[in-house]
Amino acid sequence: MLFALYYILAIVVLILHFTGFLVRRNLEWLVYVLAVTVFPAVIFL
């Protein structure tokens, strides 16, 4: 269940990133936070 919520959050952040919403609101750091959280999961799997 948590994986599904994580993927939904990641998809929403990516959509907001590509539409420019995050840049206008100075929230571009959310993309980097998601990128950092992906690496442990990739190494673990």
N, C-alpha and C positions, 0 to 999 in steps of 0.2 A: 504494500500500500504506500509506504514511504517513497519507494522508487517511482511510482506513478505520479505522486505529488511533485517529486523533484523534477521529473521530465516535463510535467505541465508547466512548472515555474520556469524551467530553462527555455521552453518553447516561447512562452510569453515574453521573457526577457529578450530573446533573439528577435522576435517580431518588433518589439519596441525599439531595439537597437537599429534594425534596418529601416524603420520608418522615421528615425531621427528624434523620437520622443525623449530618449535618454540623454542625448546631447543637449537638447534645449533645457532640460531640467537639471543638468550637471549630475546625472546618475549613471554615467558611463562606467563607473567603477563596479557596478553590478555584473557586468560582463566578465570582468577580471575575477570577481569573487566566484562566479560559477565555474570559470576555467580552472581555478585553483582547487575547487572541490571535486572536479572530475578526475584529476590525476590520481589520488589515492584509490578511487574506485577502479580505475583502469589497471593500476598496478596490482590491486588485490585480485581482480578477476583474471 
